[in-house]
Amino acid sequence: MVPYRSVAIGLALSLCLATAWARTPARPGANLYIISPAHGETVTGPVHVRFGLQGMGVAPAGVDKPATGHHHLLIDVDELPPMDRPLPKDDRHRHFGGGQTETVLQLPPGRHTLQLILGDRNHVPHQPPLISEKVVIEVK
């Protein structure tokens, strides 16, 4: 009897983990982009970054509403994180789980890259992932 119970518990846990990170569908034709600053722009700090999204809506993390997500800003990230699990959260991977559509960054002088990824209610990128073009700026 005990081996069956262990198998049942293992299967239940596997199903829970599989559904915890199930990919949320992106609406066809949706577009994620950085409104400002513009690619190639030279700016003085602090840097005001405005996020753009067409074809879907913005909702806070944790809100289960179809065709919505929230922004994650990648700063000076060369390689995209895995798209099948929650996005990392650190100084280079900023989460805007409150549904924010802009931010102000304190960046040191020099060249920087900015890129957006839309995350679902669990911070997992949609399927297919909505990723903006990378914007390169120079901070004076």
Secondary structure by P-SEA (a helix, b strand, c coil): caaaaaaaaaaaaaaaaaaacccccccccbbbbbccccccccccccbbbbbbbccbbbbccccccccbbbbbbbccccccccccccccccccbbbcccccccccccccccbbbbbbbbbccccccccccccccbbbbbcc
